[in-house]
Amino acid sequence: LDLATGSGVIAMVAAKAGVQEVIATDINIRSRKFIEMNNQINSLSVKFIETNLFGKIKRSFDKITINPPFMPAPRSTFPLHAQGGAFGVENVVKPFFEKCWQYVNKGGCIQGIFHSFANQKHDTVLNTLRHYIPHGWSYSIKHVFPVRNLPIELYLTSFAEEDGYKRWVQVIKKRKFAHMRFYMLTIR
């Protein structure tokens, strides 16, 4: 199951690697066209379901992947496919971690790519995961950006012209976030 599939690249890679059944989902109906075109170009049969996360999912899977809209940004800065909320976890990441456990088979795996605000004591995505991860599950992190802890100023200033920027930065600074992190989580 590939949630928030967007263009379908993760679903297509899984199908090309030999996964017998791949289901791609997205809230954005445009993703259906991407899946249909990629199926035709690559001679694959990835199924598409238009849904918000697990809304129309009725069963469990051996593997769940997600590349969610998780960009932390001032309100309404990004279009739907990128907006993750003020801290990047409110819109999709938190709801995903609340429910994903009931949709993965015993012995299965969850993988996702995330952006996270962090300091020495707090990481927005990891703290959200730790709140919801069931007993007996574990996770590993692979940083996918050349610098593990990107200085948060480099990230925040890219939104300086956006509405709500000053208010948003005040909240970020109040929480004493110092870094932006980009990583892949594997959860088993």
C-alpha positions as CSV (number, residue, x, y, z in Angstrom):
1,L,0.0,0.0,0.0
2,D,1.5,3.3,-1.1
3,L,-0.3,6.2,0.7
4,A,-0.1,9.8,-0.6
5,T,1.3,8.4,-3.8
6,G,1.4,11.7,-5.7
7,S,3.0,10.8,-9.1
8,G,3.1,7.1,-8.1
9,V,6.9,6.7,-8.3
10,I,7.1,4.6,-5.1
11,A,4.2,2.4,-6.2
12,M,5.7,1.9,-9.7
13,V,9.2,1.0,-8.2
14,A,7.5,-1.6,-6.0
15,A,5.5,-3.1,-8.9
16,K,8.6,-3.1,-11.2
17,A,10.5,-4.9,-8.4
18,G,8.0,-7.7,-8.6
19,V,5.5,-7.0,-5.8
20,Q,2.4,-8.9,-7.0
21,E,-0.2,-6.4,-5.8
22,V,0.4,-2.7,-5.4
23,I,-2.3,-0.3,-4.4
24,A,-1.6,3.5,-4.6
25,T,-3.8,6.0,-2.8
26,D,-4.0,9.8,-2.8
27,I,-6.6,12.4,-1.9
28,N,-5.7,14.3,-5.1
29,I,-7.6,12.8,-8.1
30,R,-4.8,13.9,-10.4
31,S,-2.8,11.0,-9.0
32,R,-5.2,8.6,-10.8
33,K,-4.0,9.9,-14.2
34,F,-0.3,9.6,-13.1
35,I,-0.9,5.9,-12.1
36,E,-2.8,5.2,-15.3
37,M,-0.1,6.7,-17.5
38,N,2.7,5.0,-15.6
39,N,0.9,1.7,-15.8
40,Q,0.6,2.0,-19.5
41,I,4.2,3.2,-20.0
42,N,5.7,0.5,-17.8
43,S,3.2,-2.4,-18.5
44,L,2.2,-2.6,-14.9
45,S,-1.1,-2.9,-13.1
46,V,-0.9,-0.7,-10.0
47,K,-4.4,-0.1,-8.6
48,F,-5.4,3.4,-7.6
49,I,-7.9,4.4,-4.8
50,E,-8.8,8.0,-4.2
51,T,-8.9,8.4,-0.5
52,N,-7.6,10.4,2.4
53,L,-5.1,8.1,4.1
54,F,-6.9,4.9,5.2
55,G,-10.5,6.2,4.6
56,K,-11.4,3.6,1.9
57,I,-8.8,0.9,2.9
58,K,-10.5,-2.3,4.1
59,R,-7.6,-4.7,4.7
60,S,-4.0,-4.9,5.9
61,F,-0.7,-5.2,3.9
62,D,2.8,-6.6,4.2
63,K,4.3,-3.2,3.5
64,I,3.0,0.4,3.7
65,T,4.9,3.2,2.2
66,I,4.2,6.9,2.5
67,N,5.8,10.1,1.2
68,P,3.3,12.5,2.9
69,P,2.6,16.1,2.5
70,F,4.8,17.1,5.4
71,M,6.5,20.4,4.5
72,P,6.3,22.6,7.6
73,A,5.2,26.0,6.5
74,P,3.0,29.0,7.4
75,R,-0.7,28.3,6.8
76,S,-1.7,27.7,3.2
77,T,1.8,28.4,1.8
78,F,1.9,25.2,-0.2
79,P,-0.7,23.4,-2.3
80,L,-2.4,20.3,-0.9
81,H,0.4,17.9,-2.1
82,A,3.0,19.6,0.0
83,Q,1.3,21.2,3.0
84,G,2.0,19.3,6.2
85,G,0.9,22.0,8.7
86,A,2.8,24.5,10.8
87,F,5.1,21.9,12.2
88,G,4.8,19.4,9.3
89,V,3.0,16.7,11.3
90,E,-0.6,18.0,11.8
91,N,-2.2,17.4,8.5
92,V,-1.0,13.8,7.5
93,V,1.9,12.5,9.7
94,K,0.0,12.5,13.0
95,P,-3.2,10.9,11.5
96,F,-1.1,8.4,9.7
97,F,0.7,7.2,12.9
98,E,-2.6,7.1,14.7
99,K,-4.0,4.5,12.4
100,C,-1.3,2.8,10.3
101,W,-0.8,-0.1,12.8
102,Q,-4.1,-1.7,12.1
103,Y,-3.3,-1.8,8.4
104,V,0.0,-3.6,8.4
105,N,0.2,-7.4,8.7
106,K,2.1,-9.1,11.5
107,G,5.8,-9.1,10.6
108,G,5.2,-6.3,8.1
109,C,7.0,-3.0,7.5
110,I,6.2,0.7,7.2
111,Q,8.5,3.0,5.4
112,G,8.3,6.8,4.8
113,I,10.2,9.9,3.9
114,F,9.8,12.8,6.4
115,H,10.9,16.4,7.1
116,S,11.2,17.2,10.8
117,F,11.9,20.3,13.0
118,A,14.3,19.3,15.7
119,N,16.5,20.3,18.6
120,Q,18.6,18.3,21.0
121,K,15.5,17.1,22.9
122,H,12.7,17.1,20.4
123,D,12.1,15.9,16.8
124,T,8.5,16.6,15.6
125,V,8.1,13.4,13.5
126,L,10.0,11.1,15.8
127,N,8.1,12.4,18.9
128,T,4.8,11.9,17.0
129,L,5.9,8.3,16.1
130,R,7.0,7.5,19.6
131,H,3.6,8.6,20.9
132,Y,1.8,6.1,18.7
133,I,4.2,3.2,18.1
134,P,2.9,0.0,19.7
135,H,4.9,-2.0,22.1
136,G,7.3,-4.4,20.4
137,W,7.7,-2.3,17.3
138,S,11.1,-0.5,16.5
139,Y,12.3,1.9,13.9
140,S,15.5,2.9,12.1
141,I,16.5,6.2,10.5
142,K,18.4,6.8,7.3
143,H,19.2,10.5,6.7
144,V,18.6,11.4,3.1
145,F,20.0,14.9,3.1
146,P,23.8,15.5,2.9
147,V,23.7,17.4,6.3
148,R,22.0,15.6,9.2
149,N,20.9,18.8,10.9
150,L,20.3,21.6,8.5
151,P,20.3,24.9,10.3
152,I,16.6,25.9,10.7
153,E,17.3,29.5,9.6
154,L,18.1,28.2,6.1
155,Y,14.7,26.6,5.9
156,L,12.6,29.3,7.6
157,T,13.9,32.2,5.5
158,S,12.6,30.6,2.3
159,F,9.1,31.6,3.5
160,A,10.0,35.2,4.4
161,E,7.5,36.7,1.9
162,E,4.6,34.5,2.8
163,D,1.5,35.6,4.8
164,G,1.8,34.6,8.4
165,Y,5.6,34.2,8.3
166,K,6.4,36.3,11.3
167,R,3.8,34.7,13.5
168,W,4.9,31.2,12.3
169,V,8.6,32.0,13.0
170,Q,7.8,33.2,16.5
171,V,6.1,29.9,17.3
172,I,9.1,28.0,15.9
173,K,11.6,30.0,17.9
174,K,9.4,29.7,21.1
175,R,9.8,25.9,20.8
176,K,13.6,26.4,20.3
177,F,13.8,24.3,17.1
178,A,17.4,24.5,15.8
179,H,17.4,22.1,12.9
180,M,15.5,20.7,9.9
181,R,16.0,17.0,9.3
182,F,15.2,14.9,6.2
183,Y,15.1,11.1,6.7
184,M,13.6,7.8,5.8
185,L,12.0,5.8,8.6
186,T,11.7,2.1,8.5
187,I,9.4,0.7,11.1
188,R,9.0,-3.0,12.0
